[in-house]
Amino acid sequence: MRANSIREKLNSDTPTLSTHIHSVWPSEIEALGHTGIYDYVEFVAEYGPSDLHDLDNMVRAAELHNLGSMFKIDQSLMPFLAQRGIGAGFESILFTDVRSIEEVRDCIKAARADHPDQGGLYGVATRRNSYMGYGGSPEYVEALGDVVLAFMIEKKGAVDNLEEILSEPGVEMTQWGGADYSMNIGKPRQMSDPEVAAAKKKTFEVSLKMGVPPRAEIQSADEMKEYLDMGVRHFSLGTDITILYSYWKNEGEKVLRAMEGE
């Protein structure tokens, strides 16, 4: 079984840098790997179409370039998607929309091995992560236990129950979700609203205090100081579709002005 690179970095308290992709094109992951800068790539499957073949091929591309891999999934298909993502070889699962400790525990059970030491529901399956073996070996069980389980904190219930959620040993990383949270409390996209700002501050500060690494999503290096001052060491920079849109819009406008003689 392959070593889990994200797990190794968390265990050694090493800072990490990742990015988001919507595209299922493996060459995009290869281009990212060629930079030699990023620790892992996150496929935000919640936001676009994909099939099971895509999952295998995306992880293959990541592994060829020594990139870790994270899979963000829809809550509505959580058990199925979590297990198929792990079976494809993703090193981390990012769970969305949890509101209570019960929902968090359901996520953990879906991802952990059906073994007394892990108490999960993931059984023996001949998938890519078993590397053509039938699975079920001690190494297979250990690999399932090494999958990093991350959770979006993006609902009022999750913020209200944050200390209880972070006390659960299976919660290994948090990610603040301001867009979802602001919508959930009736203030969509009002990121500077005092209630939204307070929930964000609580998520990062309590995560750090309780020893659960929080990750910050940023669009540029200029946004890092706020988080570095808090002690955040894990970052995710940009999203492929946003990067493309910004380039096409900004450079396209400049070209149009030049064509019009401005």
Secondary structure, DSSP 8 states (H G I E B T S, - for coil): ----HHHHHHHTT--EEEEEE----HHHHHHHHHHS--SEEEEEGGGS---HHHHHHHHHHHHHTT-EEEEE--STTHHHHHHHHHHHT-SEEEE----SHHHHHHHHHHHSBSSTTT---B----SGGGTTS---SHHHHHHHHHSEEEEEE-SHHHHHTHHHHHTSTT--EEEE-HHHHHHHTT-TT-TTSHHHHHHHHHHHHHHHHTT--EEEEESSGGGHHHHHHHT--EEEEEEHHHHHHHHHHHHHHHHHHHHTT-
